[in-house]
Amino acid sequence: MKANEEKPAPTAEELADAIVATAASARKLLSSRLNKRAICLLIQHAMPANARCTISQIETVLESAADLERHYLKSGKKGDRP
């Protein structure tokens, strides 16, 4: 693909798979042995100085990411999606 060509838009199935993967990763991170504050501090420390977020903002993003499936996908198995 050339630099000036646009990528095709992702399909609904690709978006659904990305939501499932993101939510699963967030849940796995939050259920790890690290407590939530440690996770947030590590994320905050990894951010560039000019883009720092507060611990509260990071917590909100992590909790919201873990709930993506519930908010944006229909319930049921992957094969049940249209």
N, CA, C and O of each residue as an XYZ file, in Angstrom:
328
protein
N       0.845     -1.172      0.000
C       0.000      0.000      0.000
C       0.893      1.239      0.000
O       1.844      1.330      0.777
N       0.585      2.173     -0.861
C       1.368      3.396     -0.954
C       1.019      4.326      0.201
O      -0.047      4.201      0.804
N       1.896      5.235      0.500
C       1.723      6.148      1.634
C       0.494      7.037      1.484
O      -0.130      7.388      2.485
N       0.133      7.408      0.260
C      -0.982      8.327      0.074
C      -2.327      7.613     -0.057
O      -3.361      8.272     -0.162
N      -2.332      6.272     -0.052
C      -3.576      5.519     -0.131
C      -4.161      5.324      1.262
O      -3.430      5.096      2.226
N      -5.477      5.416      1.359
C      -6.138      5.219      2.637
C      -6.392      3.734      2.867
O      -6.645      2.978      1.929
N      -6.321      3.336      4.126
C      -6.650      1.964      4.475
C      -8.161      1.801      4.397
O      -8.906      2.741      4.674
N      -8.613      0.611      4.021
C     -10.062      0.408      4.017
C     -10.602      0.442      5.446
O      -9.901      0.076      6.390
N     -11.838      0.878      5.595
C     -12.457      0.936      6.920
C     -12.593     -0.480      7.469
O     -12.865     -1.419      6.720
N     -12.403     -0.631      8.779
C     -12.543     -1.971      9.364
C     -13.997     -2.445      9.280
O     -14.935     -1.649      9.310
N     -14.146     -3.740      9.177
C     -15.487     -4.309      9.139
C     -16.072     -4.321     10.550
O     -15.356     -4.129     11.533
N     -17.369     -4.546     10.633
C     -18.032     -4.627     11.940
C     -17.434     -5.756     12.767
O     -17.268     -5.619     13.979
N     -17.115     -6.857     12.128
C     -16.527     -7.995     12.846
C     -15.134     -7.652     13.377
O     -14.785     -8.042     14.492
N     -14.346     -6.936     12.600
C     -13.023     -6.513     13.063
C     -13.136     -5.568     14.252
O     -12.364     -5.670     15.205
N     -14.095     -4.650     14.198
C     -14.310     -3.739     15.326
C     -14.761     -4.505     16.562
O     -14.286     -4.239     17.666
N     -15.671     -5.451     16.383
C     -16.144     -6.255     17.515
C     -14.997     -7.048     18.126
O     -14.884     -7.134     19.349
N     -14.145     -7.627     17.284
C     -12.987     -8.379     17.795
C     -12.029     -7.471     18.560
O     -11.471     -7.878     19.579
N     -11.837     -6.253     18.079
C     -10.960     -5.297     18.764
C     -11.540     -4.899     20.122
O     -10.802     -4.748     21.095
N     -12.857     -4.732     20.185
C     -13.511     -4.394     21.454
C     -13.350     -5.534     22.449
O     -13.044     -5.303     23.618
N     -13.556     -6.766     21.985
C     -13.405     -7.934     22.851
C     -11.970     -8.019     23.370
O     -11.755     -8.243     24.561
N     -10.996     -7.844     22.492
C      -9.592     -7.938     22.889
C      -9.204     -6.839     23.874
O      -8.495     -7.099     24.846
N      -9.663     -5.619     23.627
C      -9.351     -4.498     24.518
C      -9.960     -4.712     25.893
O      -9.296     -4.509     26.910
N     -11.221     -5.120     25.925
C     -11.895     -5.355     27.207
C     -11.220     -6.489     27.973
O     -11.030     -6.394     29.186
N     -10.862     -7.548     27.280
C     -10.204     -8.680     27.941
C      -8.843     -8.263     28.504
O      -8.475     -8.665     29.607
N      -8.112     -7.473     27.757
C      -6.803     -7.003     28.236
C      -6.948     -6.119     29.470
O      -6.172     -6.243     30.418
N      -7.934     -5.232     29.463
C      -8.161     -4.354     30.619
C      -8.551     -5.172     31.847
O      -8.055     -4.922     32.946
N      -9.445     -6.157     31.658
C      -9.846     -7.000     32.788
C      -8.665     -7.801     33.326
O      -8.508     -7.954     34.537
N      -7.839     -8.309     32.419
C      -6.665     -9.089     32.838
C      -5.700     -8.214     33.634
O      -5.164     -8.644     34.655
N      -5.485     -7.004     33.171
C      -4.596     -6.084     33.868
C      -5.146     -5.740     35.256
O      -4.404     -5.729     36.239
N      -6.446     -5.462     35.326
C      -7.050     -5.093     36.608
C      -7.119     -6.261     37.587
O      -7.172     -6.049     38.798
N      -7.119     -7.484     37.078
C      -7.169     -8.644     37.969
C      -5.787     -9.223     38.256
O      -5.672    -10.280     38.877
N      -4.750     -8.543     37.810
C      -3.387     -9.004     38.072
C      -3.029     -8.786     39.547
O      -3.826     -8.239     40.309
N      -1.859     -9.207     39.931
C      -1.435     -9.069     41.322
C      -1.136     -7.626     41.701
O      -1.080     -7.300     42.887
N      -0.944     -6.765     40.722
C      -0.713     -5.350     41.020
C      -2.026     -4.700     41.436
O      -3.074     -4.985     40.857
N      -1.971     -3.831     42.435
C      -3.198     -3.128     42.792
C      -3.435     -2.001     41.785
O      -2.542     -1.629     41.024
N      -4.653     -1.470     41.797
C      -5.053     -0.478     40.793
C      -4.166      0.764     40.834
O      -3.832      1.322     39.789
N      -3.789      1.192     42.019
C      -2.944      2.387     42.146
C      -1.583      2.156     41.492
O      -1.072      3.043     40.808
N      -0.994      0.984     41.691
C       0.307      0.673     41.083
C       0.203      0.667     39.557
O       1.076      1.192     38.867
N      -0.865      0.074     39.042
C      -1.070      0.036     37.591
C      -1.171      1.458     37.046
O      -0.547      1.798     36.041
N      -1.963      2.279     37.725
C      -2.156      3.665     37.271
C      -0.851      4.461     37.334
O      -0.559      5.244     36.430
N      -0.076      4.265     38.382
C       1.202      4.975     38.491
C       2.168      4.556     37.393
O       2.881      5.392     36.838
N       2.194      3.256     37.077
C       3.066      2.784     36.004
C       2.646      3.365     34.655
O       3.491      3.772     33.857
N       1.341      3.400     34.407
C       0.846      3.987     33.148
C       1.176      5.474     33.102
O       1.637      5.980     32.079
N       0.943      6.167     34.202
C       1.212      7.602     34.257
C       2.697      7.886     34.030
O       3.053      8.830     33.325
N       3.547      7.075     34.624
C       4.997      7.270     34.479
C       5.453      7.016     33.038
O       6.429      7.616     32.585
N       4.763      6.142     32.323
C       5.140      5.821     30.942
C       4.683      6.879     29.947
O       5.116      6.874     28.794
N       3.810      7.789     30.382
C       3.293      8.821     29.484
C       4.318      9.936     29.288
O       5.116     10.217     30.182
N       4.291     10.567     28.123
C       5.163     11.727     27.926
C       4.765     12.840     28.901
O       3.591     12.976     29.248
N       5.722     13.613     29.328
C       5.479     14.667     30.318
C       4.420     15.670     29.860
O       3.674     16.204     30.681
N       4.355     15.924     28.565
C       3.396     16.922     28.069
C       1.988     16.350     27.880
O       1.080     17.069     27.463
N       1.802     15.066     28.184
C       0.496     14.442     28.009
C       0.050     13.698     29.269
O      -0.750     12.767     29.184
N       0.546     14.088     30.403
C       0.232     13.381     31.646
C      -1.243     13.482     31.989
O      -1.859     14.536     31.834
N      -1.792     12.389     32.450
C      -3.171     12.326     32.931
C      -3.134     12.120     34.439
O      -2.120     11.692     34.991
N      -4.233     12.424     35.095
C      -4.313     12.188     36.532
C      -4.589     10.702     36.781
O      -5.030      9.981     35.885
N      -4.324     10.265     38.000
C      -4.603      8.885     38.388
C      -6.094      8.599     38.199
O      -6.470      7.526     37.727
N      -6.926      9.548     38.563
C      -8.370      9.391     38.430
C      -8.776      9.181     36.966
O      -9.628      8.341     36.674
N      -8.183      9.926     36.064
C      -8.486      9.766     34.637
C      -8.052      8.391     34.139
O      -8.772      7.754     33.370
N      -6.894      7.938     34.568
C      -6.390      6.628     34.148
C      -7.296      5.523     34.689
O      -7.606      4.571     33.972
N      -7.724      5.643     35.955
C      -8.640      4.658     36.533
C      -9.939      4.594     35.731
O     -10.453      3.509     35.458
N     -10.457      5.739     35.363
C     -11.702      5.796     34.595
C     -11.545      5.096     33.256
O     -12.426      4.343     32.842
N     -10.440      5.335     32.581
C     -10.206      4.701     31.278
C     -10.082      3.187     31.438
O     -10.661      2.439     30.650
N      -9.342      2.726     32.436
C      -9.180      1.283     32.653
C     -10.515      0.615     32.954
O     -10.824     -0.433     32.388
N     -11.302      1.205     33.831
C     -12.593      0.628     34.185
C     -13.547      0.650     32.995
O     -14.301     -0.299     32.784
N     -13.516      1.719     32.226
C     -14.380      1.816     31.049
C     -13.961      0.808     29.980
O     -14.813      0.209     29.323
N     -12.665      0.623     29.806
C     -12.176     -0.337     28.812
C     -12.618     -1.748     29.169
O     -12.940     -2.540     28.284
N     -12.635     -2.067     30.458
C     -13.056     -3.398     30.892
C     -14.543     -3.632     30.614
O     -14.972     -4.780     30.496
N     -15.329     -2.566     30.509
C     -16.773     -2.681     30.280
C     -17.178     -2.472     28.822
O     -18.371     -2.396     28.530
N     -16.235     -2.378     27.913
C     -16.558     -2.098     26.510
C     -17.527     -3.108     25.912
O     -18.478     -2.729     25.230
N     -17.289     -4.393     26.166
C     -18.158     -5.426     25.596
C     -19.599     -5.236     26.037
O     -20.522     -5.306     25.226
N     -19.782     -4.995     27.324
C     -21.129     -4.861     27.868
C     -21.855     -3.672     27.252
O     -23.065     -3.731     27.032
N     -21.135     -2.603     26.975
C     -21.756     -1.388     26.458
C     -21.960     -1.385     24.946
O     -22.911     -0.775     24.457
N     -21.089     -2.050     24.204
C     -21.109     -1.885     22.754
C     -21.374     -3.135     21.929
O     -21.531     -3.041     20.712
N     -21.426     -4.295     22.557
C     -21.683     -5.515     21.802
C     -22.947     -6.198     22.288
O     -23.297     -6.120     23.466
N     -23.626     -6.866     21.371
C     -24.780     -7.650     21.753
C     -24.301     -8.859     22.540
O     -23.197     -9.356     22.318
N     -25.125     -9.323     23.447
C     -24.732    -10.493     24.219
C     -24.826    -11.720     23.328
O     -25.530    -11.712     22.317
N     -24.127    -12.754     23.701
C     -24.117    -13.981     22.928
C     -22.713    -14.315     22.503
O     -21.771    -13.554     22.725
N     -22.597    -15.462     21.891
C     -21.292    -15.934     21.446
C     -20.875    -15.225     20.174
O     -21.698    -14.635     19.474
N     -19.586    -15.291     19.885
C     -19.029    -14.613     18.710
C     -19.761    -15.030     17.433
O     -20.018    -14.189     16.571
N     -20.103    -16.318     17.298
C     -20.770    -16.800     16.105
C     -22.193    -16.305     15.965
O     -22.770    -16.386     14.881
N     -22.776    -15.790     17.047
C     -24.156    -15.312     17.016
C     -24.279    -13.915     16.424
O     -25.383    -13.492     16.079
N     -23.179    -13.196     16.299
C     -23.245    -11.829     15.773
C     -23.553    -11.843     14.292
O     -23.054    -12.699     13.561
N     -24.379    -10.895     13.838
C     -24.702    -10.827     12.400
C     -23.513    -10.375     11.593
O     -23.604    -10.262     10.371
